[in-house]
Amino acid sequence: MARIQGVRREQAGPMVKLVYRLGPRMMKKLTGRDPQTGSGLEPIEIWAHQPKMMTGMGRFNQAVRKGKSVDERTKNLVELKGAQLIGCEYCVDLGSQICRNSGFSDEELLALPRYRQSELFTEREKTALDYAAAVMRTPVEVTDDLFARMKEHFSDEQMVEITALLTLVNLDRFNAAFGIGSAGFSEGMVCVVPDRPATSASVAEIA
């Protein structure tokens, strides 16, 4: 359970109510299933305490996700890896199901924490995951060598898109700080485990 209660529908203003109405449809499209715990919109419900901030975050999210220079598989991989490193239970639960719904196998999800030793990912994907891990560290640890390796696989336009996506993923710290747990999008299925769980509740690899 989150550390504070989100804004209930009956307390919300018109804009927030609209987001609450459209949100489940968007989540179902991304994940292919309904949440098994709660509404699945817990982060939005907490952001709703600051409607203008919530709206601004939504616009930033949409702008980044409209990028089309990088393939969806790579974007899903780096986003899930970033969420894993933050330790956001909500995000790895959601991200695991988004990846599965987009075609990832259970074997690929289970291999993600040890991607360098896996034959399931290409060198291009492994380099992108190296970059994701370096960007998500505090302080950022993107070396000249790593950047040069990224440039062997990605154009300037793609580099901006990937880095913008990781900047967006970094905002998942909001969820971790408020202790927002899994919504059960991956319940009963394989789910990547957070590197640093935000709460004492754990996310099992296989529920």
N, C-alpha and C positions, 0 to 999 in steps of 0.2 A: 504494500500500500504506500502511495506517495506521502511525503512528509506534510503536504498541505492539501486541502480539498480543492478540486477544480470548481469552476463556475458552473452551476447547474443550469440546465436549459431554461427553466422558468425565471432565472435571474439574469439571463443574457440579453444583450441588446440585439437589434435586428441583424447587424453584420455577423455577430458571433453565432446567432441562430442559423444563419445561412451556411456558415462554415460547418456547423454541427450537422446540418441536413445533408450537405454534399460530401462531407468527409468519409462516411462509411462506404459510399459508392466508389470513391477514389481508392480506398484501402482494398476493397474487394477486387477492383480491377488489377491492382498491383500484386496482390497475394493469391488471388483465386479462392480465398476462403474467408469466413468470418472469424473474428477473434473469439477465443474460447474463455477469456477472462475479461470482464469489464466491457467498456465501449470500444476499446481499441484507439480511442482519441484522447487518452489521458494527457499527453504532452500539450495538445491544443487546449484542453480544458484548463490547464494551469496557465498557459500563455494568455488565456482569455481574461485573466485578472488585469491585463494591460492590453486592451483591444487594439490600440494604435500600434503597439509593438508587434502584436500577433499579425496584424495586417502587413506590416513592413517585412516581417520574417517570411510571410507567405509569398510576397512578391519577389523577394530575393531567392527563395527556394524555387519558384517557378522559372525565374530568369536563368538560373544555373542549369536547371534540368531541361531547358529547351535546347541546350547545346547538342549538336548532332555530329560533331567531328570525330567523336570517339565511339566505338561500338559499345552496345549495351552490356555485353558480357564483361568487358574490362571495367566499365564504370561500376557495375554491380560488385565485382571483386574488390576493387579498391575501397568502395563505400563500406562493405561489410568488414573488411580488414580494419578500417579506421574505427568503426564502431566497436569492434572487438578490443582494440587497444585502449579506447576510452573506458571500457568496462560498463557500457550502457546495456542493461539487460533488455530493456524495451527494444533497443535498436538491433541487437543481434538476433532477437526473436523475429522481429519484423523482416530484417534483412535476409535472414536465412530462408524464410518463406518466399520472399521476392525472388531470390536466386533460384530456389527450387522451381517456382512457378515459371521462371524464364528458361528453364532447361538444365540447370545444374543437377548433377547426380549427388546422392548421399555421400559417395566416396570423395567427391570433390570438396564438399562441405567439411567433412571430417579431416581432410588433408590440409585445409587452409592454415591452421596454426603452424604446420611444418611444411609450408609450400615449397621451400627451397629443396627439400629432399624428395619431393613428389614428382612423378612423371606425368601427372594429370594436367600440369600447367605448362604453357610454352615459355620460352625464355623471355619473350616480350611481356607476358603476363607476370612472370616472376620479377622482372625489373620494375614493372608498375607497382607491384606489391612492396618491393624494397623501398620505392619512393614514397608510397603511402605510409609505411612504418616510420620513415625518416621525417616526413612532414608532421606526423601526429605527435612526435616526441616533443618534450618541453625541456630545454629549448630545441628548436627545429635543428635537425642534423643532416640536412641535404648537402653532401660534399660535392666538390667540383667533379670528382670521378663519377659519382652517382648521377649527377645531372648530365654528364657527357654520355653515360650509358643510356639514359632516358632519351636523349636526342638521337640516338641511333635507331630508335623505334618510333618516336613520336615527333610530329611537326610542332612548330611554335604554337599554332592554333590549338592543337591537341594538348600541349603542355598547359596552356592557360585553362582549358576546360577541366582537365584532371585536377589541377591545383585549386581551382574554384570549387570543384566538388568536394575536395578534402577540407577546404575552408568551411563549407557548409556542414560537413560531417563533424567538424570540431565543435559545432554548436550543440552537438548531442551531449556535451558536458552539462547543459541545462537539465536534461533528463536525469543524468547520473547524480547531480547535486540534489535534486528533489526526490531521489530514491524511487523513480518511476520504474516499476517492475515489468516483467513480461506480460503481454496481453494474450498469450497463448496462440499466436498465429502459427507457431511450429509445434504446438502441443501434439504429442504422440508420434513425432517425427524427429529426424536428426536436426540438431540446432548447434551452431558454433557457440563455444563457451567464451564468455568475456575473459580477457586477460586479467583485469582487475575488477571483479564484481563490485558494483556500487553498494550493494546491500548484502546482508548475511544469507539471503535466499540465493540458491545457485540455479544455473540453467544447465540441465543435464544434456549430455551429448545425444543420448537416446532416451526419450521419455518412456 
